[in-house]
């Protein structure tokens, strides 16, 4: 759900996306204002934001593997904190024989 203002009364209106309605980009959607009762239209715009970080292990450095917190523990694996690469635990790293 997201908030916007009604174009008629200016009150903050929560866009209702129940059952997935109103998520399609490029389509006009309708909603009734909960304050003034008038119906308005809206368009959905989806924006992506990306965050980057160094991944030295993908460029020749060692992976920073840590045991996953998994239940039951016998299903734990090793996961690199930098790149999310996973590998099974070996006997010496804490898995059962």
N, C-alpha and C positions, 0 to 999 in steps of 0.2 A: 504494500500500500504506500502511497505517496501523498504529500500534501501540496495543494495549490490554492489559489484564490478564485472564488466565483466571479466571473466577469460582470455580473449584474450587481450584486450587493457588496462585493469585495471581501466577504467573510472567507476565512480559511476553510477549505473543503477537502476532505480526504477522498482521493480517487479510489474507488472500490474495484478491486481486481478479482472479486470472487469468481471461482471457476475459470480463472485465466482470462476473463473478459478484459479487453482494453490494452493488451500487451502488443498487439500487432502494429508494427510500424507502418506508416503510410495510410492507414485506414482511419476514417473519422469515427469517433466513439461519442456516446451521449451519456450524460448523467444529470440527475436532478439535484439541485442544491438543497442541502438539509436545512439551510437558514431561510431562504426566500422562496423556495419551492419552484423556481424557474429552472428549465432544462437548458443546459449549455453543452457545447461540443468540445472535444479535446483530441489532440493527436499525441501519440506516444513517440518519444525520441529516446533511444538507448545509446548511452555513451560508455565507452570502455576507457579505463585508466590502467596504465601499466606501471609497475615498479620494477626497476632492475637492480641487480646486485651481482657482485663478483662471484664466480664459480671456479675458483682456482683448480679444484679437483677435476674439472672438465678440460683443463689446460695443462695437465702433467703433474699437478700436486697430488698428495695423498687425499683420499676420501676421509671424512670425519664421521666414521660410523659409530652409532650408539644403538643399544638394544631398545626395541620398541616396547612400550607399556601395553602389553596385549593380554587379554584374558580369554581362555586359559593361557598361562605363561608358556606352556610348551609350544604355542604357535607364534611366539615372538620371533622377530627377525632383526637384522641389523640394517639401519637406515642412515644414509649420509645426511647430516644436518644442512649441508650446503646445496645438494642437488636432488635429494630424495631418492637416490639410487638405493636399491635394497638387495640384500643377499641373505641366504639362510645362515643361521647360527651354526658354528662348528662345535664339536664336543668341548673344546678348550674355551670357547666363548660363552658357555653357559647352557648349551642344549643338552638334553638327556641322550645317552647313547642309543 
